Each structure stands twice: as C-alpha cells, then as structure tokens.
Amino acid sequence: MAKVVAPTFQQMRLFEAVARHGSITRAAEEVNLTQPSVSMQVRALEEKLGQPLTEQIGKRLRLTPAGEVAATASRDILARLAEMTSALEDLSGAVAGPLNVAVVTTAKYFLPKLLGNFKSRYPRVQPRLIIANRETMLARIADNADDLYIMGRPPEREAVDAEPFLENVIVVVAPPDHRLVGRRHVPLGRIAEEDVLRREEGSGTRLAVDDLCRAAGVKLVTHMEFDDLEAIKQGVISGLGLAYLPLHAVRLELAAGELAMLDVEGFPLRRRWYALHRHGRRLSNAAQGFLDYLQTESQAALNAGADAGETG
C-alpha cells in the first residue's frame, strides 16, 4: 500500500465542499475558484491518500468509502480549526473571527444585506453564507455544521434554540392581467380552482400554507412544483399559474408591475423568521453578536433599505 501523505488545509477545505455539494462545479462556485482548479486539488488529494475519493454515477458525483473517511475527517479538522480561531478571538473580547450562517433559499432575498451590514460594523468578522433547501438545512443542523441557521419553521425533531427576529409575510401573486387581480376578499377555495405553482414538499412556506388550507378545509392541487423560487416567479410572470411566496422575494417584481398581489382569504399569511442553533452549542462572539443584531436591528435595517429604494 502506498504511503499516505498528510493533505494541506486548502485540499481539505475544497474536498469538504465537493463532498457536501456532490458537485465540483458547485463547490468551485462556493469557494470562488475555477472548476479545473478544484478538480486538480481533488486529484492531488487522491494522490496523497493513495485512493480514489469520488466516482461518477450518472450525473451525480459520489464519494467512495475512502472519500467518506476523508470528508468526515476534513469536516472535523476544519471545525476544530474554526473553533480555535473563534476561541482565540473571544479571549480578546472582540466581535471577530469565523461566522458560518446557513439559510433556506427564501431567506436569500434579505439575509445577505443583513450580513453585509453586520460585516461593515465588525470588519474582522469572517462570514460564510450557505444557501440550501429545507432538507439540506435539516441535515446541516443534525451535523451541527454551522453557527446559526435561518428558517421560517424551526425543526420539530432537533434540539435547537430558536429566536424569532423578523416577520415573514406570505402573499398570493398572479400575472397583472389575471382575472382575480383587483377583486376583494377572494375565497381561499377559489384559489383551489386555479393552477397553482408550488414549492417542493417540505418547504417551510408550503408547510405554512398547507396548514392554513387544512384548517379551512381547502385542498390545493399542485399544477407545477419547483424547488427554485426564481423559477416559480418566472412561471407566474409567464402566465403558468398563481403562487404563494414570501413578500421579501417578490418586492421588486411587484414594484415593477411584473406581478400583482391578490386579496385572498387568510392572506397575507404572517409568520416569523427564526435564527436558531443547536441546543448547547457555545456561540462565538461573532455568532452571538450577529444573533443580537438580527433580534434588535434587522427589521429597521430592511425598512431603511426599502425606503431608500422607493425614494431613490
């Protein structure tokens, strides 16, 4: 057997991203490198470890047994290094160091702005933002992979501490020329007669609307299902059907007249966004500082941005 040579920190960081995404292309996008550069580093890691770490099955990149071992070790080592950096920063009392935040896809319309504002206030914070669907988020929570998670519906089967910090308003939207635009108090059952574009099963937005419909005795039939919110918006704009979406995600299209909001019974559906972390996890100064910022300043920060956009 060939002698195993210790990998570099960069190789572990890149391979962990490849293993998590199951894709060299998506890993390259996350770390802001070219796909050939990431592929070269993975091959170099395989040469050091003396075994293949990935295999292509159809369109999906799978880990070999050796790859599973390398991915687990890489995650553990990277996490320990991040903990060391945070602990050293915390000893100085500074709000600084790594800050890993994972958010569901619908939060991508406001969370980057809040994270950017926080970074401007504390330049020594090193934020890393992961955007994923709910299923992936639940897996990351189970693995205790990040400092904070942003979701519209905290998981019920995981031991987490969840803090509400921002209103999550869900509205029904349609093309501007739709026959229901301008009608007042449209019954929820009337929406069930329309083609409805919906998020994938398990989505927090879909779960919230399903609860509303169940309580009203209404069953929505899925006309088309997407796991991408942008695809749903474009589908509605193109006249494929109606959709219910977070207001944060459709403000620009409503302002531009590309979408229209319907006045539907039970809507706007007002929920909350939650910032959460695994119960018992020690939050670094950076993570605690960002959590405090979300709870005390997020609404004002987003309102200020909206006002500036309306008057600019």
C-alpha positions in Angstrom: 0.0 0.0 0.0 1.3 3.5 -0.9 2.3 5.7 2.0 -0.4 8.2 3.0 0.8 11.8 2.9 -1.0 14.4 5.0 -3.2 16.7 2.9 -3.0 20.5 3.0 -5.6 22.7 4.7 -6.7 24.0 1.2 -7.2 20.5 -0.1 -9.3 19.5 2.9 -11.4 22.7 2.6 -12.0 22.1 -1.1 -12.8 18.4 -0.8 -15.2 19.1 2.1 -17.1 21.5 -0.3 -17.1 18.9 -3.1 -18.4 16.2 -0.7 -21.1 18.5 0.7 -22.4 19.6 -2.7 -21.8 16.3 -4.6 -20.5 18.5 -7.4 -17.2 20.0 -8.3 -18.9 22.8 -10.2 -21.0 23.9 -7.2 -18.0 23.6 -4.8 -16.0 25.8 -7.2 -18.7 28.4 -7.1 -18.8 28.4 -3.3 -15.0 28.9 -2.9 -14.7 31.3 -5.9 -12.3 29.1 -7.8 -12.4 27.6 -11.3 -13.7 24.1 -11.8 -10.3 22.9 -13.1 -8.5 24.3 -10.1 -10.8 22.4 -7.7 -10.5 19.2 -9.8 -6.8 19.5 -9.7 -6.7 19.8 -5.9 -9.0 16.8 -5.5 -6.7 14.7 -7.8 -3.7 15.9 -5.7 -5.5 14.8 -2.5 -6.2 11.4 -4.0 -2.6 11.0 -4.9 -1.5 11.9 -1.3 -4.0 9.5 0.2 -3.4 6.8 -2.3 -7.0 6.0 -3.1 -9.8 7.4 -5.3 -12.2 9.6 -3.3 -15.0 10.1 -5.8 -16.8 8.3 -8.6 -19.2 9.5 -11.2 -22.6 7.7 -11.2 -24.9 9.2 -13.8 -24.9 12.9 -13.3 -24.1 12.7 -9.6 -20.6 12.6 -8.0 -20.5 10.0 -5.3 -17.9 9.5 -2.5 -16.0 6.2 -2.4 -15.6 4.6 1.1 -12.2 6.4 1.2 -13.9 9.6 0.2 -16.4 9.2 3.1 -13.5 8.9 5.5 -11.7 11.8 4.0 -14.8 14.0 4.0 -15.6 13.2 7.7 -12.0 13.9 8.8 -11.9 17.1 6.8 -15.1 18.4 8.4 -13.8 17.6 11.8 -10.5 19.2 11.3 -12.0 22.3 9.7 -14.5 22.6 12.5 -11.8 22.3 15.2 -9.7 25.0 13.4 -12.7 27.3 13.2 -13.4 26.7 16.9 -9.8 27.5 17.8 -9.9 30.7 15.8 -13.2 31.7 17.4 -11.9 30.9 20.9 -8.8 33.0 20.5 -10.9 35.9 19.1 -13.3 35.5 22.0 -10.5 35.7 24.5 -9.7 39.2 23.2 -13.4 40.2 23.7 -13.6 41.2 20.1 -16.6 40.5 17.7 -14.4 38.9 15.1 -13.5 35.5 13.6 -15.4 33.0 11.5 -19.2 33.2 11.3 -21.0 30.4 9.5 -24.7 31.1 8.7 -26.9 28.7 6.7 -30.2 29.9 5.4 -33.2 28.4 3.5 -33.5 29.6 -0.1 -36.3 32.1 0.6 -34.1 34.0 3.1 -31.5 34.8 0.4 -33.5 37.9 -0.5 -32.8 39.7 2.8 -30.1 37.8 4.8 -27.1 38.9 2.6 -28.0 42.5 3.2 -28.2 42.0 7.0 -24.9 40.0 7.0 -23.3 42.8 4.9 -24.4 45.4 7.4 -23.0 43.4 10.3 -19.7 42.9 8.5 -19.4 46.6 7.9 -19.8 47.2 11.6 -17.4 44.5 12.6 -14.8 44.2 9.8 -12.9 41.4 11.5 -15.8 39.0 11.2 -15.3 36.4 8.5 -18.8 35.5 7.3 -19.6 32.4 5.3 -23.2 32.1 3.9 -24.7 28.8 2.9 -28.0 28.8 1.0 -29.9 25.5 0.9 -33.3 23.9 0.7 -35.0 22.8 3.9 -33.9 19.2 3.6 -30.3 20.1 3.4 -30.7 22.6 6.2 -32.1 19.9 8.5 -29.1 17.7 7.7 -26.7 20.5 8.5 -28.5 21.1 11.8 -28.2 17.4 12.7 -24.5 17.6 11.9 -24.1 20.9 14.0 -22.3 22.2 10.9 -22.9 25.9 11.3 -23.1 28.6 13.9 -26.6 29.8 13.0 -29.5 28.7 10.8 -32.2 31.0 9.4 -35.5 29.3 8.7 -39.2 30.1 8.6 -40.2 27.0 10.5 -37.8 25.5 13.2 -37.4 21.7 13.0 -39.5 19.7 15.5 -37.2 16.7 15.8 -33.9 18.5 16.6 -32.8 20.0 19.9 -32.4 23.7 18.9 -32.8 27.1 20.4 -34.9 29.2 18.1 -35.3 33.0 18.3 -37.8 34.9 16.2 -36.4 38.0 14.7 -38.3 39.2 11.6 -41.8 39.0 10.2 -42.2 36.6 7.3 -45.2 37.7 5.2 -46.5 35.2 2.6 -48.7 36.6 -0.2 -50.5 35.2 -3.2 -49.3 36.6 -6.5 -50.6 36.5 -10.1 -49.8 38.0 -13.5 -51.0 41.6 -13.6 -53.7 40.7 -16.2 -55.2 37.8 -14.2 -58.9 37.8 -13.8 -58.7 37.8 -10.0 -56.5 40.9 -9.8 -58.4 43.8 -8.2 -61.1 41.5 -6.7 -61.7 42.0 -2.9 -61.8 39.1 -0.4 -61.2 36.2 -2.8 -62.3 33.0 -1.0 -59.4 30.6 -0.4 -61.4 27.9 -2.1 -61.5 30.0 -5.3 -57.7 29.8 -5.4 -58.0 26.0 -5.4 -59.8 26.3 -8.8 -56.7 27.9 -10.3 -53.4 26.4 -11.5 -51.0 26.8 -8.5 -47.2 26.7 -8.8 -45.8 25.4 -5.5 -42.5 24.8 -3.7 -41.3 21.3 -3.1 -42.7 19.2 -0.3 -41.0 20.0 3.0 -40.6 23.7 2.2 -41.4 25.9 5.2 -43.6 28.2 3.0 -45.5 25.3 1.7 -46.0 23.8 5.1 -47.4 27.1 6.4 -49.9 27.4 3.6 -50.8 23.7 3.8 -51.7 24.3 7.5 -53.9 27.3 6.5 -55.7 25.3 3.8 -56.2 22.2 6.1 -57.8 24.4 8.7 -60.1 25.9 6.1 -61.0 22.6 4.6 -59.4 23.6 1.2 -57.2 21.4 -0.9 -54.8 23.0 -3.3 -53.8 20.9 -6.3 -50.3 21.3 -7.4 -50.1 22.3 -11.1 -46.3 22.5 -11.2 -43.7 22.0 -8.5 -40.4 23.7 -8.2 -37.5 23.7 -5.7 -36.3 27.1 -7.1 -38.2 30.2 -6.1 -36.9 32.2 -9.1 -38.5 29.6 -11.4 -41.8 30.0 -9.7 -41.7 33.7 -10.1 -40.9 33.4 -13.8 -43.6 30.9 -14.2 -46.2 33.2 -12.7 -45.0 36.2 -14.8 -45.3 33.9 -17.9 -48.9 33.1 -17.1 -48.4 29.4 -15.9 -50.4 29.9 -12.8 -50.7 31.6 -9.3 -48.2 31.2 -6.5 -47.9 32.0 -2.8 -44.5 33.5 -2.0 -42.7 35.4 0.8 -43.2 39.2 0.3 -39.4 39.6 0.7 -38.9 37.6 -2.5 -41.3 39.5 -4.8 -41.0 43.2 -3.8 -39.1 44.1 -6.9 -41.5 42.3 -9.2 -44.5 43.9 -7.5 -42.9 47.4 -7.7 -42.1 46.8 -11.4 -45.6 45.7 -12.2 -44.5 42.2 -13.3 -46.6 40.6 -10.6 -49.7 41.6 -8.8 -50.8 40.7 -5.2 -54.2 39.1 -4.8 -56.5 39.8 -1.9 -57.2 36.3 -0.7 -58.9 35.0 2.4 -56.3 34.2 5.0 -53.6 36.2 3.3 -51.2 37.9 3.8 -50.2 34.9 6.0 -47.9 36.3 8.7 -45.2 34.1 10.1 -41.8 34.7 11.6 -38.3 34.1 10.6 -36.2 32.3 13.2 -32.5 32.3 13.9 -31.5 29.1 15.6 -28.6 27.0 16.7 -28.1 23.5 18.2 -29.0 23.4 21.8 -25.9 23.5 24.0 -23.7 24.9 21.2 -21.4 27.6 22.5 -21.8 30.7 20.4 -18.7 32.7 19.5 -18.7 36.4 20.0 -19.3 36.8 16.2 -22.3 34.4 16.2 -23.8 35.9 19.4 -23.2 39.4 18.1 -25.0 38.6 14.8 -27.9 36.9 16.7 -28.3 40.0 18.8 -28.2 42.2 15.7 -30.9 40.2 14.0 -33.2 40.4 17.0 -32.8 44.1 17.6 -32.0 45.8 14.3 -33.0 43.6 11.3 -36.4 45.0 10.8 -35.2 48.6 10.9 -32.3 47.8 8.6 -34.6 46.3 5.9 -37.2 49.0 6.3 -34.4 51.6 5.7 -33.3 49.8 2.6 -36.9 49.6 1.3 -37.4 53.3 1.9 -34.2 54.2 0.1 -35.2 52.1 -2.9 -38.6 53.7 -3.1 -37.2 57.2 -2.9 -34.0 56.6 -5.0 
